[in-house]
Amino acid sequence: MAGWAREVLTLQLGHFAGFVGAHWWNQQDAALGRATDAMEPSGELCPDVLYRRGRTLHGQETYTPRLILMDLKGSLSSLKEEGGLYRDRQLDTAIAWQGKLTTHKEEEVYPKNPYLQDFQSAEGVLSNGVWRIKSIPNGKGPPPVTNVSNPKPLIPAGSIKVWSDFLTVHLHPRSICLIQKYNHEGETGRLEAFGQGESILKEPRYLEELEDRLHFYVEECDYLQGFQILCDLHDGFAGVSTKTAELLQDEYSGRGIITWGLLPGPCNLGEPQKNIYRLLNTVFGLVHLTAYSSFVCPLSLSGSLGLRPQPPVNFPYLDYDATLPFHCSAILATALDTVTVPYRLRSSPVSMVRLADMLSFSGKKVVTAEAIIPFPWIPGQSLPDTLVQLEGNTPWTPLSACGDTFGTRCYAQSVVLRGIDKASHISQLPSGTPLPSQLHACPTGEEVLAQYLQQQQPRVISSSHLLLAPCRVDPPYPHFFSTSFGQQGVVPGCPLRSTAVQSIPVFGALRSSSSLHQTLRGLAKELTQLDLRRWASFLEAGMEQDDVEELLQELHSLAQCYRESDSLTG
């Protein structure tokens, strides 16, 4: 059990949410530094916020994510719906039946990704926090790329078809819930529209299954602080997520409900119907989720939430492919691992409700995310020196497809910087040396960060956290770091093998800013210009024209919350 941890229950709704979630849980597991059934490690972050303790029928202790995920039929590949950690169903039958038992094993329809099979079956031991692999017994496919200091196989991005192809964490049997009436693959039976998603949780079968799993996890918590929902916004899972958030608000009033609305890479101009559906689902999801969530944060590496194509965002030290969900989801998971730090701290945590109250005051229920991944810190350099070198133009990369917030009005922000060595937190200049900036006079790293934010965003409601722990990027995290970034951080002018990267410093922020006024108004304008008679199939999936008109009014009202002239002057 979680003891005094302020527990969080995670819900992953949709296939891209599964991609982000797989990277997220792989990173959490790597940060534990030991097997998932080990004793709780010490550190700045409390893993019991996200994980639950249990026991198999054999009496083996387990440590699994406190997680409910929903996806479509055919989305799991070789992963079993009940997971693989606990005793399987045929062994349970053997316990109950004392007579003769004949077992017929069905041939695997979806063979396990050979690289993941190598990863999981490689015989090895954990020594000083590093896996030492003795052999790779599978032998299928070309030899995987490995790292001398961390010899786990790196999975080629092209071999990833579904999120279970790279999930290395065991799940509880009550985690996975498949929606059998819709197909993951093929052109028919797809969950395409918001109304279809809403109708799923109006069916007793799926509603009761979700409620049963919620009760299972919630009732074993000592102090549940809330729920984090990772959901697809671009398809029918926007509707599933809205009904889920509504259920959580009704049954668990007073708990935090933080929704991360996920969208894959840039839209395809050659598929107008999918792009129209993407826009409609995104807008319906954003507006309706704000009614039931503490706040909603869209997350995407695309340049825009609307129909107008924008190039994907750029990271100076990442050579990623925006068309690959495996790459995009890894970056978004890394950002999530940083910006969710406040409510996962072991000491002096900021509750989900308190975080939401700070960011979403006066109806501002949509926030944006930004990050510097990785943060360009050179080991041995002081944090004040690093921040001063940014020269006031912090290279934040926007992660919410809502445009760059540079030059816009910021109303509130929560900022986390992690992965900076303790000895580098403050200036190390000799006594009597003229100080290059006010940052060099700060006595602690926390004050350095707070002073920097004050300089960048004066008179803004701001919360900041400085952590020693970096973000883990062990395999199967993608191999996409540029040659100027290695295991020891940024090394100017020195090409390195990026396979050496095991962890990275990250600077992440959640912000409520005036940029959302133009973004939300732009979405409303695009929606107004659509001839919905051409997209009758979307309306037939549970929507009516009156619903669209009401949606537009709510979208305009939400946009008004971010008008600078309507805000408190600073």
N, C-alpha and C positions, 0 to 999 in steps of 0.2 A: 504494500500500500504506500501511498505517497506521503504519509506522515503530515508534516506541517507545510508541505508545498502547496502553493496556490495553483491547483491543477487546471489545465486547459485541455479541452477535447477538440481534436482537429477533424474537420470534415473535408474530404476531397471529392468534388463532384464534377466529373467529366474527364475526357481522355487527356487533354493538355494539362489539366490539373494533376492528373496522374504522373505526367512527366515531371512537372515541377515538384510534386510530392516525393517522387522517387529520389531525386537529387537531394531534396531537403532531408529526408530520413537517412540517406547515405552519409550526409554531412554530420547529422546528429550522432550517428553511430560511430563515425570516425573520431568525433570529438570526445566520445566516452573513453577512448583509448584502451578498451578491453572488451571482452565478450559481453553480449547483452544480458547475460544472467549473472554478471559480476556484482560485487557490492558497489554502492554509490561512490563515485569518485569525487574528490574535492575539486573545487574550481569556482569561478565567478558565476557560472550559469548552473541552475539547478535542473538536472535532467528529469527529475520526477514531475516537473511541470508538464512535460510532454509524454512521459513513459509511465507504464503501469507494471507492477510486479504481479506475477502469477505463478502457477505451478501446473505441470502436466499431470496426466493420469499416472505417470511413472514416478511422480514426486519430484521431478526436476524443476528447479526454479527458473523462471523466465522473466524477461524484461522486454516488453514489446510496446510499440507506439500505441498511445490512447487515440485510436483512429477509426473512423468510419469512412469508407470510400465507395462511391457508386460509379459504375461504368456500364457499357453496353455489351450485349452478347458478342463474343468473339474478340474481346479486347484484352484478354489475359494471356494469350499465347500459352506457354507451358506452365504458368502459375495456376495452382489449384485454387478454387474459390474459397476453400476452407483453410488455405495456407498449407505450409509443410512442417510447422513447428510441433504441433500436437499430434497425438495418435490419430491415424487416419480412420475412416469410417469402417473399413473392412476389419480392422483390429478391434474396434468397438463392438462390432457384430460378434466377433469370436469370443469376446468376454461374456456377452449375454447368452450365447448359444453354446451348450456343452456337447452337442452332437458332432458328427463328422462334418467338416467344412471343406468345400472345394473352391479354390480361388481361380478365377479367369481374369487375366490381366489384359486390358484393352491396349492396343498399340497407340502410342502418343500421336495425336492429330497435329499438335504443335510442338516440334522438337525444341528443346531449350537452346537458346543462343549459345554456340560453342565457346565463345569467349567468357560469358558469364559462368558456364559450366566449368571451364578451367579455373576461373576466379574462385568459385565456391568449393571445388573439389581438390584444389591444390593442397597437398599436405604441408602444413607449416605450423610454426609456433609463434606466440607473441612474446617478444623480448624487448624490454625497454620501450614499449609502445610501438614497435616496428614489426610487421609480419616478416618472418624469414621463411620463404617458400623453398621446400626441399626438392619438389618435382612437380611437373605439369603432366598428369597422367592421361589427359584426354587425347591430345595429339591431333584433334580435328582442325582443319583449316591451316592457314599460314601461321608461323610462330608469332604470338602476341608480343608487342613492344613492352619492355619492362624497364624498371628503374633500379639501379644497383642498390640504392639505399631504401627503396620501397618497391620490392619486386612483384607488385600485383599487376596482372595483365591489363593493358590499356585497351578498351573496347573500341574498335573503329566505328566512327559515327555512322558510316553507311550500313553497318550491320544491325542498327537499332531500328526496329519496326514499331514496337509498342513499349510502354514504360516498364513493363515487367522484365524486359530484356536486360535491364541494368540495375534493377532493384536488388540490393544485397542484404536487406534487412528482413528478418522473419516477422510475419504479421499474425495477429491473433485470429482464430477462426471466425470471430464475429466482426472482423474489419470489412471484408469485401461483400458488397451487395450488387449483384448484376441485374440490370433491367433487361429482361428477356424479350420484351415485345419490340425492341429496336435493335438494329444491327450496327456494329462498328464499321464493317466494311461493306462494299457494294453500293449500288446506286439506288436501291430500294430499301424501304423499311428504316430510313435514317431519322434520327432525332434532330430535325432541322429548325423547328420554330419554337418560340417562347411558349405559345399556348399548348403545344404538345408536352413540353416539360412540366407546365403547371398541372396538366391533367393526370400525369403519372402519380403524383402524391394525392390525388383525389380518389385513386383506386385503393380500396381497403387492403389489398395484398401488399402493396409497396408501402403504404402509410403505416400499417401495423408492423411491418418488418423494420422500418426506420425507427419507430417509437420503441420497439423492443430493444434494439441495439443502443439507442440513447439511454434508456433506463438502466441497461446493464453497466455501461461505463459511468454514468452519473452517480448511481447509487453507491458505488464503491469509493467515490471521492470524499475526502474529509473536508476540503474547502475549495469547491469549484469556483474559479474566478470567471470562467466564461468559455466561449467557443471561437475558434478561428476557422473560417470557411474559405477554402481554396476552390474556386469554381470557374468553369468556362463561361465566358460572357458571349461568345460569338455564335453559339448554337442553342439548341433546346435546353441545355443544362442551365441556361440563365433562368428559365422558368422553374426548373427543379430547385434551384438554389433559392429563388424567391419564396417558394412554398416552404422550404426547409427553414429559412430564416424566420418566416412567420410562425412556424411551429415552435421554434426555439423561444421566440419572444413571448408567445402565449404560455408555454409550459415552464419557462425558467426566467421569469421576469426579474429584472435587477442584475442579471449576469451580463457580462460584456459579450457582444457579438461583433467581431471584426471580420469583414469580408474582403478578401483579396480577389478581385475580378480579373481573370487571366485571359489573354488573347495571344495566339501564336503570331508568327512573323507577318511581314507585309502581305496585303491581300493580292489576289491574282486578278489582273484586269481582264483576262480572258474568260472569266466566269462571273458574268453580271448577276445571275440569280444568287449565287453564294455570297457575293459582296453586298447585295441588297439585304439578304437575310442577316448577314453579319452586322450591318448597321442597325436594323430593326431589333435584333436580339440584344445588341449592346445597349441601345437606348432604353428599351423596356427593362432590361436587367438593372442598369444603373439607377433609374428612377425608382423602381419598385423595391430594390434592395435597400435604398436609403431609408425607406419607411420602417424597416424592421432591423436594421443594423446600427451598431454604435457609430460606425463610419464605414465607408466603402472606398477602397483604393484600387483603381484599375492598374494593371501591370502588363506592359507589352514593350517589345523592342521596336515595334513599328513606329513610324513618325507621326501617325494620326489615327484617331478612332473613327474618323469618317470615311467617305468614299474617295476623296481626293488622295491619290497616291503620294506618299512621302517616303524618302529613303530611310532605311533602318538606322537606328542610332549608332554612334561610333564610340569605341573605347580605345584609348591610345595604346594599351598594352595587351589587347586581345585581338586575335585574328579569327573571329568566329564567322560561321555561315548562317545568315539570318533565315535561310530556307529550311534549316534543320531544327526540328523541335528539340532534339537532344542538346543542341548548343544553346538555343534561346532559353530553355527551361533551366539549364544549369546556372546561367547568369541571374535569372529572376530568383531562383532558390537561394543563391548567394546573397542577393540583396535582402530577401526575406529573413535569412539567418541573422542579418545585422539589424534591420529596423525593428524586429520583434524582441530584441534584447531587453528593453525596459520591463516587460512583464514576465521575463524568464530568469531574472537575477536571483541569486541565492540570498544576497544581502540587500536590503532596502529596495525591493522591487516596486515598480510603478504598476498598479493594477490596470487591467484592460479598460475598466470603466473610467479610471482617472485619466489615462492616456487619451481616451476618446473625448472626455469632457474638455481637455485642453485644446484638442485639434478641431473639434466640430461644433464649437459654440456658435450661437446665432444662426442655426440651421445649416451650417456649412458641413454637411454630412459626406461630402466627397473630398478626399485628400489625394495628393500626388506623392510619388516616390522618386527620389533621385539618389545616385550613388557614384562613387569613384571606385572602380573595380579594375585592378587592384589600386590601392592608394600608393602614390609614388614616394615612398619613404625609403631612404637608404640607411641600413643599419649603421649605427655610430653617429648619425646626424641627429641633432636635437629636433624635437617636435616644433619649437618656435622657429628654427631655421627653415624647416620644411614648409610650414604654413606661410612664412614671409615670402618664400620663393614663388608661391602661387600668385603673388602680386595682386591680390584682391580679385582676381578672375578665376575663382575656383572652378576647375574643370568638371563640374557636375554633369553627369549624363542623365537626362530625363528618362524615366522608366514607366511613365503612365500614358504615353502617346497623347499628351495634352500640351505639347509645345514646351519650349524652354522657359523656365520661370525667371531667368536672368532679367533684371530691370523691372520686374513686376512687384506689386505690393505683397509682402508676406505677412499673414495675420498671426500664425502660430507655427511652431516647428518642433519636432523631436529628432535629435541628431545623435548618432552613435559612431564613434571612431574606435576601431579595434585592431589589435595586432602590433601595437607599438611597444617596444621594450621599455621596461620601467626606468632604466638608467637614462633613456633618451627623452623622458617626459618634459624636462625643464632644461633651460640653458646651462651649458657647462663652461661659459666664458669665465676667465680668471677674474678675481675681485679687482675692481677699479677699471675694468675695460668698459668703454662707452657701449651702451646697449643699443643694438640696431632697431629695436622696437619695444613697445609696451609688453609684448608677449614674452620677451626675454627677462622681464622683471617678475613674472608670476612665480610663486613659490611651489606650485603643484601643477601636474599635468591637467587636472580637472579645471583649474583656473585658466590655464593656457587656452584650452578649448573653449571655455565660456567667454573669455575675452575676445577670442577670434570671432566667435559667432556674434558677439555684441558689435564688433567693428563692421562685420558684413551686413548684419540685419539689425540696425538700431531700433529700439523701442518695440521689439517683437517678443511676444510670449514664447519663451524658448526653454527647452529641456535638453540636457546633454549628458552623455555617458561615455567614459573612456575605459576601455577594457584591454587587458594584456592579451587575452586569448584571441588568436587570429581565426579566420575562416579556414576550415579544412577543405582541401581540394584533392584528396587522394583519389586514385583510380577507383571506380570507373568514371570519375569526373573527366570531361573532355580535355583533349590535348591541344589547347588553342592559345596558349600564352605566347606572346611575341618573343623574339630572341633577345630582347633587351631586358627581360624580366626573368629572374631565376630564383633559386631557393633562398637566396639572401636579399631578395627584393630587387629594386631597380639598380642596374649597373650601367651607367651611361657609356655608350661606345664600346661595350664589351658583349659580343654575341655569346649566347648561352644555349645549352640544350634545355628546352622548356620542360622536358620530362622531369627535371630536378625539382619542379615546384610541388610542394606538399601542402603549404598553407600560405595565405596571403592576408595582408592588412586591407581593411575595407572601411570606407567612409560612407555612411548611409544616412538618409534623411527622409522623414515624412513631413509634408508641408501643406498648409492651407493657404492658398495664394489667389490673387486676383486673376491669374492666368486662366483659371477655371471659368471665369465669366465668359470670355471669348470662346473657349472650347465648347461649353454647353450651348451657347447661342448658335455656334456653328453647326452642331448636331441638329438643333431644332430647325435651322434653315434648310439643311439637307433633307430632313424628314418632310418638311412642308413641300418641297419641290418634287417629291416622289409622286407618281401616279399610281396609287395603291390598287387601282383596278387591274393593273398589269400583274400584281402580285397577290391575286385572290387566294392562292393556296396558303399564303401565310395567314391571311385573315380567317380562312376556313379552319385553321388549326386551333380555333378557340378565341380568336380576336374578332372584334367588330370595329367598324369605322369610328364609332363613338369612343371606343377605347383609345384609338390613336389621337383623337381630338383632346381627350382628357390627358393623355400622356404629354402632348405638346404644352398644355397649360402648366403641368407640373414641372416640365423641363425648364420653361421660362421662369417659373417661380424659383427653382433651384439656382438658376444662373444669376438671378437678381441678388442672391445672398453674397455673391462675390464681387459686386460692384464696389469700386473703391469709394465712390461718393456716398455710399450707404453704410460705410464702415466707420468705426471710431477713428478719429484722426490721431496720428502718432506724433 
